[in-house]
Amino acid sequence: MRGFPKLGRIFGVSIRLHYTWALALALITALMVTQFAETYPLWQRISLGIATSLLFFAFASIREFIISLTAISRGIPVKRTTLFVFGGVPQISKESTRPILELLMAATGLLSTLVIAGVFYIIYGVFVNAGSTVIAGLIQWLAYIYFILFLFHFIPGFPLDGGRILRALLWKMTGNYERATLIASWSGWFIGLLCIASGILLLIAERQWFNGPVLVGAGWVLLAAAARSRRQAVLLEALKKIKTQDIMTREYSLASPKLTISQLIHDYILVSGQRYFAVADDGKLQGIVTMSDIKRVPKKHRGSHIDKIMIPPSELKTAHPQQSAASLLGQMDELGIDQMPVLEEDKVVGIVSRDSLIRFAQTRAELGM
């Protein structure tokens, strides 16, 4: 998911944090502040709230790492995952997975959530027996939250675990991954809308100042995640019958490996505004250079040749003119890249960008094609 802050990489998986975590952490902190109003001073309640929020986040991350490791152990490459409040949404292409593997990942997510709730409940019992009521109260709430999260994941709306199960079953029955994702995402979107309406009703009619906002927040997160998944499915469906050669640009500048970085900047970038260059010798791909590669080079070293900073072909993903545009967009999303060279017999014949793929797909979707 583009635009979300990166937390780093764990086991080779890039972790991104969805902005709805800010709301979740604020709600959990507020909950702890209000729950112990008559027992502890304000500063202690705020400290408890922050500690509870951080523990909730830490174990949500652990849950996602377990799911990602399960996928990787089954040969499913997971390059990126976005961490929502209810769990992670890994970037996995259709070509990398199958319905049975989707079911396995959903089952792993459900089991991990239940185990985390059980672990917290056991720890709660230990602290109660030890007479530490402050920590016991904190752990009890975490056990409760994770058990509710476990039940919430049974809802058949993507990207919840129940929605993943629904998508896997629909995929198995129809043989159409994109359509199965679309239906499961619509289900998630509708359920998110229902949660928001129910939360507002609880606030207005029952004055439930905790359950109401929590339900609204959960619905909002599910609505956003499902809407994104639905848009992605629509884009992929629109690109299924399109070949890369139909959408790639042939108007590009190839850079010689003997160009200096300074020459590339003044003779190419400042003239054309191009930010991505395929480096080729007699048309044969030697590597690529991006604006990010150039910016990392100090000005005093920009007399060096670009072959010193280019990414070699062995580390690149390339496209073929006959490749499906849908699979190409899936690869770009999975790898987190925005451009890809198109090769035919090891020679560069075009460049395809993620933005052009999305614009093309959106236009076809709007026209109903």
C-alpha positions in Angstrom: 0.0 0.0 0.0 1.6 3.1 -1.1 1.9 6.2 1.0 2.0 4.4 4.4 5.0 4.8 6.7 7.5 2.0 6.7 8.6 0.4 9.9 11.5 -1.6 8.5 12.0 -5.2 7.3 11.5 -8.4 9.3 12.7 -11.7 7.7 12.9 -9.8 4.4 9.3 -8.5 4.6 8.8 -4.7 4.4 6.3 -3.6 7.1 4.1 -0.6 6.6 1.8 0.9 9.2 -1.7 1.9 8.3 -2.7 5.4 9.6 -5.8 4.0 11.5 -3.3 2.7 14.2 -3.2 6.3 15.6 -6.9 6.0 16.3 -6.6 2.6 17.9 -3.8 3.5 20.1 -5.6 6.7 21.3 -8.8 4.6 22.0 -6.9 2.0 24.0 -5.1 4.7 26.0 -8.4 6.5 26.7 -10.0 3.2 27.8 -7.3 2.6 30.4 -7.5 6.2 31.6 -11.3 5.9 32.2 -11.4 2.4 33.6 -9.2 3.1 36.6 -10.4 6.7 37.4 -11.1 6.0 41.0 -8.1 3.8 41.7 -5.0 5.4 40.3 -3.8 8.9 39.6 -3.9 10.4 36.1 -0.2 10.0 35.3 -0.4 6.3 36.2 -3.5 5.7 34.2 -1.9 7.3 31.2 1.2 5.2 31.6 -1.0 2.1 31.8 -2.8 3.1 28.6 0.4 3.7 26.7 1.8 0.3 27.9 -1.4 -1.5 26.9 -1.3 0.2 23.5 2.3 -0.8 22.9 1.7 -4.4 23.9 -1.4 -4.6 21.7 0.7 -3.3 18.8 3.6 -5.7 19.5 1.4 -8.8 19.6 -0.5 -7.6 16.5 3.0 -7.5 14.7 3.9 -11.0 16.1 0.6 -12.3 14.7 1.4 -10.9 11.3 5.0 -12.3 11.4 3.6 -15.7 12.1 1.3 -15.5 9.1 4.1 -14.2 6.9 6.5 -17.0 8.0 3.8 -19.6 7.3 3.4 -18.2 3.8 7.1 -18.1 3.1 7.5 -21.6 4.4 5.0 -22.7 1.8 6.9 -21.0 -1.0 4.7 -17.9 -1.1 6.9 -14.8 -1.5 5.8 -11.9 0.8 7.7 -8.7 0.0 5.4 -6.2 1.8 2.6 -6.2 4.4 0.5 -3.4 5.7 -0.3 -3.6 9.4 -4.0 -2.7 10.1 -5.5 -2.8 13.6 -7.2 -6.1 13.0 -4.0 -7.6 11.4 -1.8 -7.4 8.4 -2.6 -7.4 4.7 0.3 -9.0 2.9 1.1 -8.2 -0.7 0.8 -11.6 -2.5 0.2 -12.0 -6.2 -2.3 -14.5 -7.6 0.5 -16.3 -9.3 2.2 -17.0 -6.0 -0.7 -18.6 -4.2 -3.6 -21.0 -4.4 -7.0 -21.4 -2.7 -5.7 -24.0 -0.2 -2.8 -21.8 0.7 -5.1 -18.9 1.3 -7.2 -21.1 3.6 -4.0 -22.1 5.5 -3.0 -18.4 6.0 -6.5 -17.5 7.3 -6.5 -20.5 9.7 -3.0 -19.5 10.9 -4.3 -15.9 11.6 -7.3 -17.2 13.5 -5.3 -19.6 15.6 -2.5 -17.1 16.3 -5.1 -14.6 17.6 -6.7 -17.2 19.9 -3.3 -18.3 21.2 -2.3 -14.7 22.0 -5.6 -14.2 23.9 -4.9 -17.4 25.8 -1.4 -16.4 26.6 -2.6 -13.0 28.0 -5.3 -14.8 30.1 -2.6 -17.2 31.6 -0.4 -14.2 32.4 -3.4 -12.5 33.9 -4.0 -15.4 36.2 -0.3 -15.4 37.3 -0.4 -11.7 38.3 -3.7 -12.1 40.1 -2.3 -14.9 42.2 0.8 -12.7 42.9 -1.4 -9.9 44.1 -0.3 -7.4 41.3 -3.7 -5.9 40.5 -2.4 -3.1 38.3 -0.6 -5.3 35.8 -3.3 -7.9 36.1 -6.0 -5.3 35.1 -3.9 -4.3 32.1 -3.3 -7.9 30.9 -7.0 -8.7 31.4 -8.0 -6.0 29.0 -5.5 -7.3 26.4 -6.9 -10.8 26.8 -10.4 -9.4 26.3 -9.4 -7.3 23.3 -7.7 -10.2 21.5 -10.5 -12.6 22.2 -13.0 -10.1 20.7 -10.5 -9.7 17.7 -10.5 -13.5 17.3 -14.3 -13.5 17.1 -14.3 -10.4 14.8 -12.0 -12.3 12.3 -14.7 -14.9 11.7 -16.8 -12.2 9.9 -16.8 -13.1 6.1 -15.5 -9.8 4.9 -12.1 -9.3 3.2 -9.4 -8.6 4.4 -10.4 -10.3 7.7 -9.5 -14.0 8.1 -13.2 -14.9 7.5 -13.1 -12.8 4.3 -9.9 -14.7 3.2 -11.7 -17.9 3.7 -14.7 -16.6 1.7 -12.4 -15.5 -1.1 -10.5 -18.8 -1.2 -13.8 -20.7 -1.5 -15.2 -18.4 -4.2 -11.9 -18.7 -6.0 -12.0 -22.4 -5.9 -15.6 -22.5 -7.1 -15.3 -19.9 -9.9 -11.7 -20.2 -10.9 -11.6 -16.4 -11.0 -9.2 -14.8 -8.4 -10.1 -11.2 -9.2 -13.8 -11.7 -9.1 -13.6 -13.7 -5.8 -11.5 -10.8 -4.3 -14.1 -8.3 -5.5 -17.0 -10.2 -3.9 -15.2 -10.7 -0.7 -14.2 -7.0 -0.6 -17.8 -5.9 -1.2 -18.8 -8.1 1.7 -16.1 -6.5 3.9 -17.1 -3.0 2.8 -20.8 -3.7 3.6 -19.9 -5.2 7.1 -17.7 -2.1 7.8 -20.6 0.2 7.0 -22.9 -1.9 9.2 -20.3 -1.7 12.1 -20.2 2.1 11.8 -24.0 2.4 11.8 -24.3 0.1 14.8 -21.6 2.0 16.7 -23.4 5.4 16.1 -26.6 3.8 17.2 -25.0 2.6 20.4 -23.6 6.0 21.1 -27.0 7.8 20.5 -29.5 5.3 22.0 -27.5 3.5 24.7 -24.8 6.1 25.6 -22.2 3.4 25.3 -19.1 5.6 25.2 -16.6 2.7 24.8 -18.4 0.1 22.7 -19.8 2.7 20.3 -16.5 4.4 19.3 -14.8 1.0 19.2 -17.4 -0.4 16.8 -17.2 2.8 14.7 -13.4 2.6 14.6 -13.5 -1.1 13.6 -16.0 -0.4 10.9 -13.9 2.5 9.5 -10.8 0.4 9.3 -12.6 -2.5 7.6 -14.3 -0.1 5.2 -11.0 1.5 4.2 -9.2 -1.9 3.8 -12.1 -3.5 1.9 -12.4 -0.4 -0.4 -8.7 -0.6 -1.3 -8.9 -4.3 -2.0 -12.0 -3.8 -4.1 -10.3 -1.0 -6.2 -7.3 -3.3 -6.7 -9.5 -6.2 -7.9 -11.3 -3.8 -10.3 -7.9 -2.6 -11.7 -6.6 -6.2 -12.2 -9.9 -7.3 -13.8 -9.6 -4.4 -16.3 -6.0 -5.3 -17.2 -6.5 -9.1 -17.6 -6.8 -9.1 -21.4 -4.2 -6.4 -22.0 -0.6 -7.2 -22.9 2.4 -5.2 -21.7 3.3 -4.2 -25.3 -0.1 -2.4 -25.5 0.7 -0.1 -22.6 4.5 0.3 -22.4 6.1 3.5 -23.7 8.6 3.4 -26.5 9.5 7.0 -26.0 12.3 6.7 -23.5 16.0 7.5 -23.3 18.5 4.7 -22.9 21.7 5.7 -21.0 25.1 4.5 -21.9 27.1 2.9 -19.0 29.9 5.2 -19.8 27.9 8.4 -19.1 29.0 10.2 -16.0 26.4 10.9 -13.3 26.9 14.7 -14.0 26.2 14.1 -17.8 23.1 12.1 -17.0 21.8 14.9 -14.8 22.5 17.8 -17.2 21.9 16.1 -20.6 19.0 13.9 -19.7 17.2 14.6 -16.4 17.2 18.4 -16.6 16.1 18.3 -20.2 13.4 15.6 -20.1 12.4 15.4 -16.5 12.8 11.6 -16.7 13.6 9.9 -13.4 14.2 6.3 -14.4 16.8 5.2 -16.9 17.5 1.9 -18.4 21.3 1.6 -18.9 22.0 -0.3 -22.2 24.9 -1.1 -24.5 23.8 -1.6 -28.1 20.2 -2.1 -26.8 21.1 -4.8 -24.3 20.1 -4.1 -20.7 23.1 -3.5 -18.4 21.1 -2.1 -15.4 18.9 0.7 -14.3 19.5 4.1 -12.6 16.9 6.0 -10.7 16.7 9.4 -9.2 17.1 7.8 -5.7 20.4 6.2 -6.8 21.7 9.6 -8.1 20.7 11.6 -5.0 22.7 9.3 -2.8 25.9 10.3 -4.6 27.7 13.4 -3.1 28.2 16.2 -5.7 31.9 15.9 -5.6 31.7 12.3 -6.8 29.3 12.9 -9.7 32.1 12.6 -12.2 31.9 8.8 -11.9 30.3 6.7 -14.5 26.7 5.6 -13.9 27.7 1.9 -14.2 29.1 2.4 -10.7 25.7 3.2 -9.2 23.3 1.3 -11.4 21.3 -1.7 -10.3 22.6 -4.7 -12.2 20.3 -7.0 -14.3 20.7 -9.8 -11.7 18.8 -7.7 -9.1 16.1 -6.5 -11.5 12.6 -7.7 -12.4 11.8 -7.3 -16.1 8.7 -7.6 -18.2 8.0 -9.3 -21.5 5.9 -7.7 -24.3 3.4 -10.6 -24.2 3.0 -10.6 -20.4 -0.4 -9.8 -19.0 -0.7 -6.2 -17.8 -2.7 -7.5 -14.7 0.2 -9.8 -13.6 2.6 -7.0 -14.2 0.7 -4.6 -11.9 0.5 -7.4 -9.3 4.3 -7.8 -9.5 4.9 -4.1 -9.1 2.6 -3.9 -6.1 4.2 -7.0 -4.6 7.8 -5.7 -5.1 7.0 -2.0 -4.3 8.4 -0.7 -7.6 7.0 2.0 -10.0 8.8 1.2 -13.3 10.0 -1.9 -15.1 12.0 -2.4 -18.3 10.4 -4.5 -21.0 12.8 -6.9 -22.7 12.7 -9.0 -25.8 15.7 -11.2 -26.5 17.6 -9.4 -23.8 17.1 -6.0 -25.5 15.1 -3.1 -24.1 12.0 -2.5 -26.2 10.0 -0.3 -23.7 9.4 0.9 -20.2 6.2 0.4 -18.3 5.2 2.5 -15.3 2.8 1.7 -12.5 1.0 5.1 -13.0 0.3 4.3 -16.7 -1.0 0.9 -15.8 -3.4 2.3 -13.2 -4.6 5.2 -15.5 -5.2 2.7 -18.3 -7.1 0.3 -16.0 -9.2 3.1 -14.5 -10.1 4.4 -18.0 -11.2 0.9 -19.1 -13.2 0.4 -15.8 -15.0 3.7 -16.3 -16.0 2.8 -19.8 -17.1 -0.7 -18.7 -14.6 -2.4 -20.9 
